[in-house]
Amino acid sequence: NAGVMQNPRHLVRRRGQEARLRCSPMKGHSHVYWYRQLPEEGLKFMVYLQKENIIDESGMPKERFSAEFPKEGPSILRIQQVVRGDSAAYFCASSPPTGENTGELFFGEGSRLTVL
Amino acid sequence: GQQLNQSPQSMFIQEGEDVSMNCTSSSIFNTWLWYKQDPGEGPVLLIALYKAGELTSNGRLTAQFGITRKDSFLNISASIPSDVGIYFCAGHPGGYNKLIFGAGTRLAVHP
């Protein structure tokens, strides 16, 4: 069952360290979305990527956060110099490369970041 | 920015009861979607609604896309323990899949 694969599932970092979260989309999907879920809240859009292109990063904090989706390999969400407020669940979702954007996203199980 | 108001925030019900939750928005959406999130997991799509006024069922779940395109509801009939989880509404304004999520309805079912 080649669903959206995220790793690590859990990550603990100390303030000032870097966090790298990885996402492999479903087989045949070339569009990747990253969402963040703070405790007791809904998901908030961060960034939309296609292979080698960032399409929309309007939900990404201006500093310390970056994302990429290289030609080969998984998509990476990178958080530099983490702070306690970065503690959250980060979900990756993918959709197929069709002309119709139906809103239907396939989510991974998430990466839960805890910043000490 | 666009926001969704989802209610209720939480519900505690007895097994066998029916459940209703809804979402409203100040903006129009092209598509309304309902997702369920189990503890420690990612959201899973339950129902997608594409036309104003559309009523769609998926087993014990029924959802409707409001006529004004600014609201949607989800009903669960004859609840069972595995219905426990967080239910999220999401609006799709059009274009690529940049969804706006509600804050969720947390459902607890007592046997």
Chai-1 contact restraints between the chains, C-beta under 6 A:
chainA,res_idxA,chainB,res_idxB,connection_type,confidence,min_distance_angstrom,max_distance_angstrom,comment,restraint_id
A,E41,B,A103,contact,1.0,0.0,6.0,A-B,restraint_1
A,G42,B,F88,contact,1.0,0.0,6.0,A-B,restraint_2
A,G42,B,F101,contact,1.0,0.0,6.0,A-B,restraint_3
A,G42,B,G102,contact,1.0,0.0,6.0,A-B,restraint_4
A,G42,B,A103,contact,1.0,0.0,6.0,A-B,restraint_5
A,G42,B,G104,contact,1.0,0.0,6.0,A-B,restraint_6
A,L43,B,F101,contact,1.0,0.0,6.0,A-B,restraint_7
A,F45,B,K98,contact,1.0,0.0,6.0,A-B,restraint_8
A,Y48,B,Y96,contact,1.0,0.0,6.0,A-B,restraint_9
A,F91,B,G42,contact,1.0,0.0,6.0,A-B,restraint_10
A,S95,B,N97,contact,1.0,0.0,6.0,A-B,restraint_11
A,N101,B,Y96,contact,1.0,0.0,6.0,A-B,restraint_12
A,N101,B,N97,contact,1.0,0.0,6.0,A-B,restraint_13
A,G103,B,T31,contact,1.0,0.0,6.0,A-B,restraint_14
A,G103,B,L33,contact,1.0,0.0,6.0,A-B,restraint_15
A,G103,B,H92,contact,1.0,0.0,6.0,A-B,restraint_16
A,G103,B,N97,contact,1.0,0.0,6.0,A-B,restraint_17
A,E104,B,L45,contact,1.0,0.0,6.0,A-B,restraint_18
A,E104,B,A48,contact,1.0,0.0,6.0,A-B,restraint_19
A,L105,B,N97,contact,1.0,0.0,6.0,A-B,restraint_20
A,F107,B,G42,contact,1.0,0.0,6.0,A-B,restraint_21
A,F107,B,P43,contact,1.0,0.0,6.0,A-B,restraint_22
A,G108,B,G42,contact,1.0,0.0,6.0,A-B,restraint_23
A,E109,B,E41,contact,1.0,0.0,6.0,A-B,restraint_24
A,E109,B,G42,contact,1.0,0.0,6.0,A-B,restraint_25
A,G110,B,G42,contact,1.0,0.0,6.0,A-B,restraint_26
